[in-house]
């Protein structure tokens, strides 16, 4: 399925948000997610199925000063 991740077109095989995060290498990281401009809490990621054309934003915290 083709979705947009952080502004870039990406092909993924997974369907649920938690699986997509694993596939993209974010499985063990603390990140914030939004699908189609709606925040998705971590507890809801396993339930949320994405569809072709959906827009996923992944934001990871940064350290530094």
C-alpha positions, 0 to 999 in steps of 0.5 A: 500500500502507498501512504505518505510518511512525513511528506514522502511517498512510501510503500508499506506491506503492513496495514495497522499503524503499530505494524507500519511503525515496526516496518519503518524502524520505529517499533521500539522508539518513543514517537508521536503519531498523527494520521491525516492530521489527527493525533493517534495515541500510542494505545490506539495504534494497534487498532488503527488500520491505514488505507492507501493514500493516508498521510502519516506523521511521525515525530521523535523527541530530540535531546540537546540544547 
